[in-house]
Amino acid sequence: MEAREVKTIADAMAIVEERALTHVKVGLFDNDGIMRGKYMSKSKFFSSLEKGFAFCDVVLGWDSKDQLYDNTQYTGWHTGYPDAPVRILPHTCREVYGEEGMLLFIAEFTDEAEKVCPRGTLRKVLKKANDMGFDVFAALEYEFFVFNETPHSAREKGFRNLETITPDWFGYSMIRNSVHSGLYEAILGMSEQMDFPIEGIHSETGPGVLEAAIAVDGAEAAADKAALFKTFMKVLAQKRDLLATFMAKWSGDYPGQSGHIHVSLKNKDGSSAFYDPTQTHNMSKLQRHFLAGQQRLMPEFLCLIAPTINSYTRMIPGFWAPTDATWGVENRTTALRVIPGSEQSQRIEHRLGAADANPYLALAAAVASGLYGIMQEWEPFEQVKGNAYEQQHAPELQLPRTLWDAAQRFKQSDAARTMFGDEFVEHFAASREWEEREFRKHVTDWEMDRYFEII
């Protein structure tokens, strides 16, 4: 049996027996999209498949550096960080890159923890889509820089003077992908082995930066694939004594790193809900409503799309990242790019997405906002033609400029509470406030250079 043939509990047990495995890997994703997990014995795994297992809920109550939030209600010192119930998802079974014969299974929180679980939050949104008569399809694409560094060397250098695998600006370079064909082939091989197939991969504009577009799938599977790609791209790099980063912007000298999201809806009969050849740009009424929801709610949902302090350094004019909730047709200067096409290809690209976002939450935001637009029958603002950076836009389309401001907009959003639930909104907004407070404890290099001697 192949790993991706596993669909049921019985299948999962059978493949473990067939491979005579003593242990398997089980992992889930935290607030920041970081995979947390462990090796689990066969007996424990079999029991957990049928009855679930317990996982410390601290992974929903700490940040990317394992520092504990002091401002959340769901979990914290006040609850004692108890175990929370988790279910293993047999259909997510995969081979593991670099570990011959080993199997990986994705898990997710259940019961009360499910209300603040990122994967559970996306499923809640997708259930709403299903109830409205739609199936959601998505594809995510990521830019990431690769360095001739290791986790140790980067820290020894204080994250300064890092050496990228290639120099200079050379997007879509056939020279680069031929010279480094071994790396590209390894990435493509891993993507096939672990079932997050890459539709295209190439060098981007900047030293050592690559862009990989993951093939389209149903939205839940697309999020799994994106989250696994980010995790195991880092694994692959480090196994080759390289280091990959998905920071939104690691250097002020280069453009930021995107995590664009392509979304489309299908009706239950399989036809496109976005495609109407009788309308301008083939945009159906439903696609216009969906687009309007994405546009109007982008300022309110921004902290799901741009969840770190660093995210906001990317959103500056002229660097391929939008600064307002604009839309255009085949326009890469706008936040939302309508891509006209056939019934199969008609879609919207959410270009505000950054590489540092949690794929489950970024996709939840892109879909929930659009569904809300359909529910409200909203119409989008006027289409932007030409360079969006050089034009004035409606004040209500301006995006929050800091993570703190974005968290406040999220907390105050009635639409967010309707689509994600009060528990999630309160928990995630608090986690972003924590992130901003942690940043304020530190003195930056910019401040030292600007003020140390002169002020």
C-alpha positions as CSV (number, residue, x, y, z in Angstrom):
1,M,0.0,0.0,0.0
2,E,1.2,3.5,-0.8
3,A,1.0,6.2,1.8
4,R,-1.4,8.4,-0.2
5,E,-3.8,5.4,-0.6
6,V,-4.5,5.5,3.1
7,K,-8.0,6.8,3.7
8,T,-9.4,5.0,6.8
9,I,-8.3,4.0,10.3
10,A,-8.1,0.4,9.0
11,D,-5.8,1.5,6.1
12,A,-3.5,3.4,8.5
13,M,-3.1,0.3,10.7
14,A,-2.6,-1.9,7.7
15,I,0.3,0.2,6.2
16,V,2.1,0.4,9.5
17,E,1.9,-3.4,9.9
18,E,2.9,-3.9,6.3
19,R,6.0,-1.8,6.8
20,A,6.7,-3.4,10.2
21,L,7.1,0.1,11.7
22,T,7.7,0.4,15.4
23,H,6.9,4.2,15.3
24,V,5.3,6.8,13.1
25,K,5.4,10.6,13.1
26,V,2.4,12.6,14.1
27,G,2.3,16.4,13.9
28,L,-0.1,19.4,14.1
29,F,0.2,23.1,13.4
30,D,0.3,25.9,16.0
31,N,-0.9,29.5,15.7
32,D,2.1,30.5,13.6
33,G,1.8,27.5,11.3
34,I,4.8,25.8,12.9
35,M,4.5,22.0,12.9
36,R,4.8,20.5,16.3
37,G,4.9,16.7,16.8
38,K,6.7,13.6,17.8
39,Y,7.5,10.0,17.0
40,M,4.7,7.8,18.4
41,S,4.9,4.0,19.1
42,K,2.8,1.7,17.0
43,S,0.6,0.7,20.0
44,K,0.0,4.3,21.0
45,F,-0.7,5.2,17.4
46,F,-3.3,2.4,16.9
47,S,-5.0,3.4,20.1
48,S,-5.0,7.1,19.1
49,L,-6.5,6.4,15.7
50,E,-9.6,5.0,17.4
51,K,-9.8,7.1,20.5
52,G,-7.7,10.2,19.9
53,F,-4.9,11.2,22.1
54,A,-4.0,14.1,24.4
55,F,-1.5,16.9,23.5
56,C,-0.5,19.7,25.8
57,D,-2.5,22.8,24.8
58,V,0.6,24.9,25.4
59,V,1.2,24.8,21.6
60,L,-1.9,27.0,21.3
61,G,-0.6,29.2,24.1
62,W,2.9,30.1,23.1
63,D,4.7,32.0,20.3
64,S,7.2,30.9,17.7
65,K,10.0,31.1,20.3
66,D,8.1,29.0,22.8
67,Q,7.4,32.0,25.0
68,L,4.1,31.8,26.8
69,Y,1.3,34.3,26.1
70,D,0.2,36.1,29.2
71,N,-3.0,37.6,27.7
72,T,-5.1,34.7,26.4
73,Q,-8.2,33.2,27.9
74,Y,-8.2,29.7,26.3
75,T,-5.0,28.5,27.9
76,G,-2.3,30.0,30.1
77,W,-0.8,29.8,33.6
78,H,-4.4,30.3,34.9
79,T,-5.4,26.9,33.4
80,G,-2.2,25.0,34.2
81,Y,-1.7,24.1,30.5
82,P,-3.7,20.9,30.5
83,D,-3.8,18.3,27.7
84,A,-6.3,18.8,25.0
85,P,-7.9,16.1,22.8
86,V,-6.5,15.5,19.4
87,R,-7.6,13.4,16.4
88,I,-5.3,11.8,13.9
89,L,-6.4,12.2,10.2
90,P,-5.7,8.9,8.4
91,H,-6.1,10.4,4.9
92,T,-3.2,12.8,5.5
93,C,-0.7,9.9,5.6
94,R,2.5,10.6,3.8
95,E,6.0,9.4,3.2
96,V,8.7,11.4,5.0
97,Y,11.5,13.1,3.1
98,G,14.9,11.6,4.1
99,E,13.4,8.9,6.3
100,E,12.9,5.8,4.2
101,G,9.7,3.8,5.1
102,M,8.7,6.3,7.8
103,L,5.1,7.7,7.7
104,L,3.8,11.1,8.8
105,F,0.2,11.8,9.8
106,I,-1.4,15.3,10.4
107,A,-3.5,15.7,13.5
108,E,-5.8,18.5,14.7
109,F,-7.3,19.6,18.0
110,T,-10.9,18.7,18.9
111,D,-13.6,19.8,21.4
112,E,-13.0,23.3,22.9
113,A,-9.5,23.5,21.5
114,E,-10.9,23.1,18.0
115,K,-12.4,26.6,18.4
116,V,-8.9,28.2,18.4
117,C,-7.1,25.5,16.3
118,P,-5.9,27.0,12.9
119,R,-6.8,23.9,11.0
120,G,-10.2,23.7,12.7
121,T,-10.8,27.4,11.9
122,L,-10.2,26.7,8.2
123,R,-12.6,23.7,8.3
124,K,-15.2,25.9,9.9
125,V,-15.0,28.3,7.0
126,L,-15.1,25.5,4.5
127,K,-18.2,24.1,6.2
128,K,-19.8,27.4,5.7
129,A,-18.9,27.3,2.0
130,N,-20.4,23.8,1.7
131,D,-23.6,25.0,3.4
132,M,-23.8,27.8,0.9
133,G,-23.5,25.2,-1.9
134,F,-19.8,25.7,-2.9
135,D,-16.7,23.7,-3.0
136,V,-13.5,25.8,-2.5
137,F,-10.3,25.2,-4.5
138,A,-7.0,26.8,-3.8
139,A,-3.3,26.9,-4.7
140,L,-0.6,28.6,-2.7
141,E,2.8,29.8,-4.0
142,Y,5.8,30.8,-2.0
143,E,8.9,32.8,-2.4
144,F,11.8,31.9,-0.1
145,F,15.5,32.7,0.2
146,V,18.1,30.0,0.5
147,F,21.5,30.6,2.2
148,N,24.8,28.8,2.4
149,E,24.3,28.8,6.2
150,T,23.2,26.5,9.0
151,P,21.1,27.3,12.1
152,H,24.4,27.6,14.0
153,S,26.3,29.8,11.6
154,A,23.4,32.2,11.1
155,R,23.2,32.7,14.9
156,E,27.0,33.0,15.2
157,K,26.9,35.8,12.6
158,G,24.0,37.5,14.5
159,F,21.9,37.0,11.3
160,R,24.2,39.5,9.6
161,N,26.3,39.1,6.4
162,L,24.5,35.9,5.5
163,E,25.6,34.3,2.3
164,T,22.9,33.5,-0.3
165,I,23.3,30.5,-2.5
166,T,23.5,32.7,-5.6
167,P,24.4,36.4,-6.1
168,D,22.6,39.3,-7.8
169,W,19.2,39.7,-9.2
170,F,18.4,37.0,-11.8
171,G,14.7,36.1,-12.0
172,Y,13.6,33.1,-14.1
173,S,17.2,32.2,-14.7
174,M,17.9,29.1,-16.7
175,I,21.6,29.4,-15.7
176,R,20.7,29.4,-12.0
177,N,18.3,26.4,-12.1
178,S,20.8,24.5,-14.3
179,V,23.9,25.1,-12.1
180,H,21.8,24.3,-9.0
181,S,19.8,21.5,-10.7
182,G,20.6,19.1,-7.8
183,L,18.8,21.4,-5.4
184,Y,15.8,21.9,-7.7
185,E,15.6,18.2,-8.5
186,A,15.6,17.4,-4.8
187,I,12.8,19.9,-4.1
188,L,10.7,18.5,-6.9
189,G,11.4,14.9,-5.8
190,M,10.3,15.7,-2.3
191,S,7.2,17.4,-3.5
192,E,6.1,14.3,-5.4
193,Q,7.1,11.9,-2.6
194,M,5.2,13.9,0.1
195,D,2.2,14.9,-2.2
196,F,2.5,18.6,-2.4
197,P,3.3,18.6,-6.1
198,I,4.9,21.7,-7.5
199,E,3.4,23.1,-10.7
200,G,6.4,25.3,-11.3
201,I,9.6,26.4,-9.5
202,H,12.1,29.1,-10.6
203,S,14.6,31.6,-9.4
204,E,13.0,34.9,-8.4
205,T,14.4,38.4,-8.5
206,G,17.0,38.7,-5.8
207,P,20.0,36.7,-4.6
208,G,19.2,33.2,-3.6
209,V,15.4,33.5,-3.9
210,L,13.2,30.8,-5.3
211,E,9.5,30.7,-6.0
212,A,7.5,27.5,-5.9
213,A,3.8,27.2,-7.0
214,I,2.0,24.3,-5.4
215,A,-0.7,22.6,-7.6
216,V,-4.4,23.4,-7.0
217,D,-6.5,21.2,-4.8
218,G,-9.5,21.3,-2.6
219,A,-8.9,24.1,0.0
220,E,-8.4,21.8,3.0
221,A,-5.9,19.7,1.2
222,A,-4.3,22.8,-0.4
223,A,-3.6,24.2,3.1
224,D,-2.1,20.9,4.3
225,K,0.1,20.8,1.3
226,A,1.3,24.4,1.8
227,A,2.0,23.9,5.5
228,L,3.9,20.7,4.8
229,F,5.9,22.4,2.0
230,K,7.0,25.2,4.2
231,T,8.0,22.7,6.9
232,F,9.9,20.2,4.8
233,M,11.5,22.8,2.5
234,K,13.4,23.9,5.6
235,V,14.2,20.2,6.4
236,L,15.5,19.6,2.9
237,A,17.7,22.7,3.0
238,Q,19.2,21.9,6.4
239,K,19.9,18.3,5.4
240,R,22.0,19.9,2.6
241,D,23.8,22.3,5.0
242,L,21.6,25.2,3.7
243,L,19.1,27.4,5.3
244,A,15.7,28.5,3.9
245,T,13.7,31.4,5.3
246,F,10.1,32.3,4.7
247,M,10.3,35.6,6.5
248,A,8.2,38.3,4.8
249,K,11.3,40.4,4.4
250,W,14.8,39.4,5.6
251,S,16.6,42.4,4.2
252,G,15.7,46.0,3.3
253,D,17.8,45.7,0.2
254,Y,15.5,43.2,-1.5
255,P,11.8,42.7,-2.2
256,G,9.7,40.8,0.4
257,Q,8.7,37.2,0.1
258,S,5.1,36.5,-0.9
259,G,2.7,33.7,-0.2
260,H,0.1,34.4,-2.9
261,I,-3.2,32.5,-2.7
262,H,-5.3,31.5,-5.7
263,V,-8.9,30.8,-5.0
264,S,-12.0,29.7,-6.9
265,L,-15.4,28.3,-6.1
266,K,-17.3,25.5,-7.8
267,N,-21.0,24.7,-7.5
268,K,-22.0,21.3,-6.3
269,D,-22.6,20.2,-9.9
270,G,-18.9,20.9,-10.6
271,S,-19.4,24.0,-12.7
272,S,-17.5,27.2,-11.9
273,A,-19.3,29.7,-9.6
274,F,-16.9,32.4,-10.9
275,Y,-17.3,32.0,-14.6
276,D,-19.9,33.7,-16.7
277,P,-18.8,34.3,-20.4
278,T,-21.6,36.8,-20.9
279,Q,-20.1,39.2,-18.4
280,T,-17.0,41.5,-18.6
281,H,-13.8,39.6,-17.9
282,N,-16.0,36.4,-17.5
283,M,-16.8,37.5,-14.0
284,S,-20.0,36.1,-12.6
285,K,-22.1,38.0,-10.2
286,L,-20.9,35.6,-7.4
287,Q,-17.3,36.3,-8.3
288,R,-17.9,40.0,-8.0
289,H,-19.6,39.5,-4.6
290,F,-16.7,37.3,-3.5
291,L,-14.1,39.8,-4.7
292,A,-16.0,42.6,-2.9
293,G,-15.9,40.7,0.4
294,Q,-12.2,40.1,0.0
295,Q,-11.6,43.7,-0.7
296,R,-13.8,45.3,2.0
297,L,-12.7,42.9,4.7
298,M,-8.9,42.9,3.9
299,P,-8.2,45.7,6.5
300,E,-10.2,43.7,9.1
301,F,-8.7,40.3,8.4
302,L,-5.1,41.6,7.8
303,C,-3.5,40.0,10.8
304,L,-4.4,36.6,9.5
305,I,-2.6,37.4,6.2
306,A,0.2,39.4,7.7
307,P,0.7,37.9,11.2
308,T,4.2,39.0,12.2
309,I,6.0,42.3,13.0
310,N,8.1,41.6,9.9
311,S,5.1,41.2,7.7
312,Y,4.6,45.0,7.6
313,T,8.1,45.8,6.4
314,R,7.1,44.1,3.1
315,M,4.1,46.3,2.4
316,I,5.7,49.4,0.9
317,P,5.1,50.9,-2.6
318,G,7.0,49.6,-5.5
319,F,8.1,46.3,-4.0
320,W,5.4,44.0,-5.4
321,A,3.3,44.0,-2.1
322,P,0.1,46.0,-2.0
323,T,-0.5,48.8,0.5
324,D,-4.3,49.2,0.0
325,A,-7.1,46.7,-0.6
326,T,-7.3,47.3,-4.4
327,W,-8.3,45.0,-7.2
328,G,-7.5,44.8,-10.9
329,V,-7.7,42.5,-13.9
330,E,-4.3,40.9,-14.5
331,N,-2.7,43.7,-12.5
332,R,0.2,42.7,-10.2
333,T,0.2,46.1,-8.5
334,T,-3.1,45.5,-6.8
335,A,-3.9,43.4,-3.7
336,L,-6.4,41.3,-5.6
337,R,-5.8,40.1,-9.1
338,V,-8.7,38.8,-11.1
339,I,-7.5,36.2,-13.6
340,P,-10.0,35.8,-16.4
341,G,-10.0,32.5,-18.1
342,S,-12.0,29.4,-18.9
343,E,-14.5,27.7,-16.7
344,Q,-11.5,25.7,-15.3
345,S,-9.1,28.7,-14.7
346,Q,-11.3,31.7,-13.7
347,R,-10.0,32.7,-10.3
348,I,-8.8,35.4,-7.9
349,E,-5.2,35.7,-6.7
350,H,-4.9,37.2,-3.2
351,R,-1.5,39.0,-3.7
352,L,-1.3,40.5,-0.2
353,G,-0.4,37.1,1.3
354,A,3.1,36.8,2.6
355,A,5.4,33.8,3.0
356,D,5.4,34.1,6.8
357,A,1.6,33.5,7.2
358,N,0.1,30.3,8.6
359,P,-1.4,28.7,5.5
360,Y,-4.5,27.5,7.3
361,L,-5.3,31.0,8.5
362,A,-4.3,32.9,5.4
363,L,-6.5,30.7,3.3
364,A,-9.3,30.9,5.9
365,A,-9.1,34.7,5.6
366,A,-9.1,34.7,1.8
367,V,-12.1,32.4,1.7
368,A,-14.2,33.7,4.6
369,S,-14.0,37.3,3.4
370,G,-15.2,36.3,0.0
371,L,-18.1,34.2,1.3
372,Y,-19.1,37.1,3.5
373,G,-19.2,39.3,0.4
374,I,-21.6,36.8,-1.2
375,M,-23.7,36.7,1.9
376,Q,-24.0,40.5,1.9
377,E,-24.2,40.8,-1.9
378,W,-21.5,43.4,-1.9
379,E,-20.1,45.0,-5.0
380,P,-16.4,45.8,-5.3
381,F,-14.9,49.3,-5.5
382,E,-13.9,50.5,-9.0
383,Q,-11.3,48.5,-10.7
384,V,-7.7,49.9,-10.6
385,K,-6.0,50.2,-14.0
386,G,-2.4,51.0,-14.2
387,N,0.0,51.3,-11.3
388,A,-2.0,51.1,-8.1
389,Y,1.0,52.5,-6.1
390,E,0.7,55.8,-7.8
391,Q,-3.1,56.3,-7.3
392,Q,-5.2,57.5,-4.5
393,H,-7.7,55.0,-3.1
394,A,-10.8,55.2,-0.8
395,P,-9.8,55.7,2.8
396,E,-11.6,52.6,3.9
397,L,-9.3,50.5,1.7
398,Q,-6.2,51.6,3.5
399,L,-4.6,48.7,5.3
400,P,-3.4,48.8,8.9
401,R,0.3,49.8,9.0
402,T,1.3,47.7,12.1
403,L,0.5,44.4,13.6
404,W,-1.0,46.0,16.7
405,D,-3.4,48.1,14.6
406,A,-4.3,45.0,12.5
407,A,-5.1,43.1,15.7
408,Q,-7.4,45.9,16.9
409,R,-9.3,45.9,13.6
410,F,-9.7,42.1,13.8
411,K,-11.0,42.2,17.4
412,Q,-13.6,44.8,16.4
413,S,-14.7,43.0,13.2
414,D,-18.3,41.7,13.3
415,A,-17.6,39.8,10.1
416,A,-14.6,38.0,11.8
417,R,-16.7,36.9,14.7
418,T,-19.4,35.7,12.4
419,M,-17.0,33.7,10.2
420,F,-14.4,32.5,12.7
421,G,-16.2,32.6,16.1
422,D,-15.6,34.8,19.1
423,E,-13.2,32.3,20.8
424,F,-10.8,32.3,17.8
425,V,-11.0,36.1,17.3
426,E,-10.2,36.8,20.9
427,H,-7.4,34.2,21.1
428,F,-5.7,35.1,17.8
429,A,-5.9,38.9,18.3
430,A,-4.4,38.5,21.8
431,S,-1.6,36.4,20.3
432,R,-0.8,39.2,17.8
433,E,-0.9,41.8,20.6
434,W,1.6,39.7,22.4
435,E,3.8,39.6,19.4
436,E,3.9,43.4,19.2
437,R,4.6,43.7,22.9
438,E,7.5,41.3,22.6
439,F,8.9,43.4,19.8
440,R,8.7,46.6,21.8
441,K,11.0,45.1,24.4
442,H,13.9,45.2,22.0
443,V,16.2,47.9,20.6
444,T,16.7,47.7,16.8
445,D,19.9,48.2,14.9
446,W,18.2,51.2,13.1
447,E,17.6,52.9,16.5
448,M,21.2,52.4,17.6
449,D,22.5,53.8,14.3
450,R,20.1,56.7,14.3
451,Y,20.2,57.8,17.9
452,F,23.2,56.4,19.8
453,E,25.7,59.3,19.2
454,I,23.7,62.1,17.8
455,I,20.4,62.5,19.7
